[in-house]
Amino acid sequence: MSGSELSIDVKEQRAEILRGGPSVVGGAWVKTLCVSLAEQGREVAGGWPGTIVEARALIDRHLHLELGKCGLRHASSTELALAAEATYARARSEWLGLERTARAAMRGRVPRD
């Protein structure tokens, strides 16, 4: 394999980690909050309770581990900011979908998308 082929593979691997991380982390974040609420006897209700600061901390940890496992340099500040925004958006979207479904179930109907 030539140096340029290796460079492309590394770039693709890095891009895949950066692209996929927000979905993985955002989904896990929502699940963790739902479990915590259930343990407290509470339901998913209202707006998304997370913050962009939390999103940044969660995705930073994830990217550090995943990029490190592959021997890749850590995310730049720009990459991290974009990943944090995407993580927050993914978690918020999932949360609002769950909240909408729960609200509809309380009214005895399934929501339409």
KAZIJO-V114509 format. One record per backbone hydrogen bond with DSSP energy under -1.0 kcal/mol. NH is the residue of the N-H (numbers start at 1). CO is the residue of the C=O. E is the energy in kcal/mol with one decimal. If there is no record, write none. Layout:
NH	CO	E
NH	CO	E
This chain:
6	2	-2.2
7	3	-2.2
8	4	-2.0
9	5	-2.4
10	6	-2.5
11	7	-2.3
12	8	-2.7
13	9	-2.5
14	10	-2.6
15	11	-2.7
16	12	-2.4
17	13	-2.0
18	14	-2.6
19	15	-2.5
20	16	-2.6
21	17	-2.0
24	20	-2.0
25	21	-3.1
26	22	-2.6
27	23	-2.1
28	24	-2.1
29	25	-2.4
30	26	-1.9
31	27	-2.2
32	28	-2.5
33	29	-2.2
34	30	-2.6
35	31	-2.5
36	32	-2.3
37	33	-2.6
38	34	-2.5
39	35	-2.4
40	36	-1.2
41	38	-1.4
42	37	-3.1
55	51	-2.2
56	52	-2.5
57	53	-2.0
58	54	-2.6
59	55	-2.7
60	56	-2.2
61	57	-1.9
62	58	-2.0
63	59	-3.0
64	60	-2.4
65	61	-2.1
66	62	-2.9
67	63	-2.8
68	64	-1.7
69	65	-2.3
71	68	-1.6
72	67	-3.0
80	76	-2.8
81	77	-2.2
82	78	-2.5
83	79	-2.5
84	80	-2.5
85	81	-2.1
86	82	-2.2
87	83	-2.5
88	84	-2.6
89	85	-2.5
90	86	-2.4
91	87	-2.5
92	88	-2.8
93	89	-2.4
94	90	-2.4
95	91	-2.7
96	92	-2.8
97	93	-1.9
98	94	-2.3
99	95	-2.9
100	96	-2.4
101	97	-2.1
102	98	-2.7
103	99	-2.6
104	100	-2.2
105	101	-2.4
106	102	-1.8
109	104	-2.8
